[in-house]
Amino acid sequence: MPVEDPWTLVEWKRFLENRAEYPLDDLMQYAGKHIAWNFDGTGIVACASDIMALEERLRELGVDPRRVVFSYIDPL
């Protein structure tokens, strides 16, 4: 069964705008880690040292990995 794309162009733009407003000091605590953003870009759902561990963590939290935006924060 195909997965529907949950986003519209408007929602993607909103995500990018919100992510850009996320406080840099708060983001730096995730340096060197993979993170999962919520769909509106206002918060981070989970983090881990590698992508597989992040997906596992999301499942532990009951979060569908198809419903987050994955990113990596470069080390300082």
LOGUTI-450655 format. One record per atom (N, C-alpha, C): atom name; residue number from 1; residue in one letter; x, y, z. Coordinates in nm, 3 decimals, padded with zeros to 5 digits. Atoms other than C-alpha are relative to their C-alpha. Layout:
// LOGUTI-450655
atom/nr/rest/xx/yy/zz
CA/NUM/A/X/Y/Z
...
***
This chain:
// LOGUTI-450655
atom/nr/rest/xx/yy/zz
N/1/M/00.085/-00.118/00.000
CA/1/M/00.000/00.000/00.000
C/1/M/00.089/00.124/00.000
N/2/P/-00.085/-00.121/00.006
CA/2/P/00.158/00.334/-00.104
C/2/P/-00.030/00.096/00.115
N/3/V/00.014/-00.100/-00.106
CA/3/V/00.219/00.600/00.157
C/3/V/-00.029/00.134/-00.065
N/4/E/00.032/-00.132/00.053
CA/4/E/00.055/00.932/00.086
C/4/E/00.102/00.101/00.049
N/5/D/-00.088/-00.110/-00.040
CA/5/D/00.279/01.236/00.088
C/5/D/-00.081/00.093/00.089
N/6/P/00.082/-00.077/-00.094
CA/6/P/00.156/01.419/00.399
C/6/P/00.015/00.151/-00.013
N/7/W/-00.030/-00.142/00.005
CA/7/W/00.290/01.759/00.295
C/7/W/-00.050/00.068/-00.126
N/8/T/00.025/-00.089/00.113
CA/8/T/00.180/02.039/00.074
C/8/T/00.118/00.097/-00.005
N/9/L/-00.106/-00.101/00.012
CA/9/L/00.411/02.312/-00.048
C/9/L/-00.008/00.101/00.113
N/10/V/00.019/-00.095/-00.110
CA/10/V/00.264/02.544/00.215
C/10/V/00.055/-00.058/00.130
N/11/E/-00.049/00.062/-00.124
CA/11/E/00.341/02.297/00.494
C/11/E/00.152/-00.010/-00.002
N/12/W/-00.146/00.008/00.011
CA/12/W/00.698/02.248/00.366
C/12/W/00.062/00.137/00.027
N/13/K/-00.050/-00.137/-00.023
CA/13/K/00.750/02.627/00.361
C/13/K/-00.009/00.033/00.149
N/14/R/00.017/-00.027/-00.143
CA/14/R/00.613/02.652/00.717
C/14/R/00.107/-00.075/00.081
N/15/F/-00.104/00.077/-00.068
CA/15/F/00.850/02.374/00.829
C/15/F/00.134/00.072/-00.009
N/16/L/-00.130/-00.067/00.019
CA/16/L/01.152/02.554/00.680
C/16/L/00.009/00.130/00.079
N/17/E/00.000/-00.126/-00.075
CA/17/E/01.052/02.886/00.836
C/17/E/00.014/-00.026/00.150
N/18/N/-00.008/00.031/-00.144
CA/18/N/00.999/02.733/01.181
C/18/N/00.136/-00.056/00.038
N/19/R/-00.131/00.059/-00.028
CA/19/R/01.319/02.531/01.164
C/19/R/00.108/00.109/00.006
N/20/A/-00.097/-00.110/00.003
CA/20/A/01.513/02.847/01.079
C/20/A/-00.007/00.084/00.127
N/21/E/00.019/-00.078/-00.123
CA/21/E/01.372/03.010/01.394
C/21/E/00.038/-00.079/00.126
N/22/Y/-00.034/00.081/-00.117
CA/22/Y/01.475/02.721/01.622
C/22/Y/00.127/00.055/00.063
N/23/P/-00.116/-00.062/-00.065
CA/23/P/01.720/02.859/01.881
C/23/P/00.130/-00.080/-00.022
N/24/L/-00.128/00.064/00.030
CA/24/L/02.079/02.783/01.779
C/24/L/00.061/-00.063/00.125
N/25/D/-00.055/00.055/-00.124
CA/25/D/02.185/02.732/02.141
C/25/D/-00.066/-00.133/00.035
N/26/D/00.071/00.126/-00.027
CA/26/D/01.917/02.464/02.181
C/26/D/00.041/-00.108/-00.101
N/27/L/-00.037/00.095/00.104
CA/27/L/02.016/02.300/01.853
C/27/L/00.140/-00.058/00.024
N/28/M/-00.138/00.044/-00.018
CA/28/M/02.382/02.276/01.953
C/28/M/00.014/-00.118/00.096
N/29/Q/-00.007/00.117/-00.088
CA/29/Q/02.303/02.018/02.221
C/29/Q/-00.008/-00.131/-00.080
N/30/Y/00.011/00.118/00.086
CA/30/Y/02.246/01.779/01.927
C/30/Y/00.118/-00.013/-00.096
N/31/A/-00.117/00.004/00.088
CA/31/A/02.585/01.840/01.764
C/31/A/00.056/-00.142/-00.010
N/32/G/-00.053/00.134/00.024
CA/32/G/02.715/01.520/01.607
C/32/G/-00.105/-00.109/00.005
N/33/K/00.108/00.098/-00.011
CA/33/K/02.375/01.351/01.624
C/33/K/-00.099/00.011/-00.115
N/34/H/00.112/00.003/00.093
CA/34/H/02.093/01.251/01.395
C/34/H/-00.123/00.039/00.081
N/35/I/00.120/-00.045/-00.072
CA/35/I/01.765/01.417/01.488
C/35/I/-00.124/-00.021/-00.087
N/36/A/00.129/00.008/00.068
CA/36/A/01.398/01.384/01.398
C/36/A/-00.082/00.122/00.043
N/37/W/00.083/-00.118/-00.023
CA/37/W/01.203/01.709/01.366
C/37/W/-00.147/-00.038/-00.007
N/38/N/00.143/00.015/00.022
CA/38/N/00.829/01.726/01.413
C/38/N/-00.034/00.066/-00.133
N/39/F/00.035/-00.044/00.135
CA/39/F/00.642/01.805/01.092
C/39/F/-00.011/00.151/-00.017
N/40/D/00.010/-00.145/00.019
CA/40/D/00.597/02.175/01.164
C/40/D/00.132/00.072/00.026
N/41/G/-00.133/-00.059/-00.016
CA/41/G/00.967/02.231/01.241
C/41/G/00.020/00.079/00.128
N/42/T/-00.012/-00.076/-00.125
CA/42/T/00.908/02.370/01.589
C/42/T/00.069/-00.077/00.112
N/43/G/-00.062/00.078/-00.107
CA/43/G/01.066/02.087/01.786
C/43/G/00.065/-00.126/-00.050
N/44/I/-00.071/00.124/00.030
CA/44/I/01.285/01.782/01.790
C/44/I/-00.064/-00.111/00.082
N/45/V/00.072/00.112/-00.061
CA/45/V/01.111/01.454/01.863
C/45/V/00.097/-00.095/00.070
N/46/A/-00.097/00.095/-00.055
CA/46/A/01.419/01.237/01.924
C/46/A/00.135/00.022/-00.066
N/47/C/-00.133/-00.006/00.058
CA/47/C/01.791/01.207/01.861
C/47/C/00.074/-00.130/00.031
N/48/A/-00.083/00.119/-00.021
CA/48/A/02.053/00.931/01.835
C/48/A/00.131/00.019/-00.073
N/49/S/-00.133/-00.012/00.061
CA/49/S/02.411/00.876/01.730
C/49/S/00.003/-00.048/-00.145
N/50/D/00.007/00.042/00.140
CA/50/D/02.310/00.702/01.405
C/50/D/-00.147/-00.014/-00.041
N/51/I/00.136/-00.004/00.053
CA/51/I/02.006/00.686/01.182
C/51/I/-00.082/-00.123/00.040
N/52/M/00.073/00.122/-00.038
CA/52/M/01.915/00.326/01.265
C/52/M/-00.046/00.008/00.146
N/53/A/00.036/-00.017/-00.141
CA/53/A/01.920/00.400/01.638
C/53/A/-00.111/00.103/00.015
N/54/L/00.104/-00.102/-00.006
CA/54/L/01.707/00.707/01.575
C/54/L/-00.135/-00.059/-00.040
N/55/E/00.125/00.064/00.040
CA/55/E/01.445/00.506/01.389
C/55/E/-00.052/-00.093/00.109
N/56/E/00.040/00.088/-00.110
CA/56/E/01.443/00.253/01.672
C/56/E/-00.058/00.082/00.116
N/57/R/00.048/-00.085/-00.109
CA/57/R/01.402/00.531/01.928
C/57/R/-00.140/00.055/-00.031
N/58/L/00.132/-00.051/00.039
CA/58/L/01.110/00.677/01.736
C/58/L/-00.107/-00.107/00.019
N/59/R/00.097/00.109/-00.017
CA/59/R/00.938/00.339/01.731
C/59/R/-00.028/-00.025/00.148
N/60/E/00.019/00.015/-00.145
CA/60/E/00.996/00.306/02.107
C/60/E/-00.096/00.106/00.054
N/61/L/00.086/-00.111/-00.042
CA/61/L/00.823/00.642/02.146
C/61/L/-00.139/-00.007/-00.062
N/62/G/00.129/00.011/00.068
CA/62/G/00.535/00.527/01.927
C/62/G/-00.018/00.099/-00.113
N/63/V/00.004/-00.097/00.108
CA/63/V/00.625/00.773/01.652
C/63/V/00.033/-00.070/-00.132
N/64/D/-00.023/00.056/00.133
CA/64/D/00.596/00.665/01.289
C/64/D/00.116/00.075/-00.065
N/65/P/-00.114/-00.068/00.061
CA/65/P/00.936/00.739/01.128
C/65/P/-00.034/00.072/-00.132
N/66/R/00.043/-00.069/00.122
CA/66/R/00.747/00.845/00.813
C/66/R/-00.066/00.133/00.031
N/67/R/00.070/-00.123/-00.042
CA/67/R/00.594/01.131/01.013
C/67/R/00.092/00.100/00.067
N/68/V/-00.098/-00.096/-00.051
CA/68/V/00.914/01.317/01.103
C/68/V/00.092/00.040/-00.115
N/69/V/-00.100/-00.043/00.096
CA/69/V/01.187/01.500/00.916
C/69/V/00.137/-00.028/00.060
N/70/F/-00.132/00.038/-00.050
CA/70/F/01.533/01.352/00.957
C/70/F/00.103/00.106/-00.037
N/71/S/-00.106/-00.096/00.023
CA/71/S/01.837/01.573/00.987
C/71/S/00.123/-00.044/00.079
N/72/Y/-00.125/00.026/-00.073
CA/72/Y/02.198/01.562/01.107
C/72/Y/00.060/00.135/00.037
N/73/I/-00.064/-00.123/-00.047
CA/73/I/02.367/01.830/01.315
C/73/I/00.151/-00.025/00.004
N/74/D/-00.146/00.017/00.004
CA/74/D/02.737/01.863/01.236
C/74/D/00.060/00.025/00.137
N/75/P/-00.069/-00.022/-00.128
CA/75/P/02.974/01.836/01.532
C/75/P/00.059/00.142/00.005
N/76/L/-00.057/-00.135/-00.016
CA/76/L/03.109/02.160/01.673
C/76/L/00.144/00.003/-00.043
***
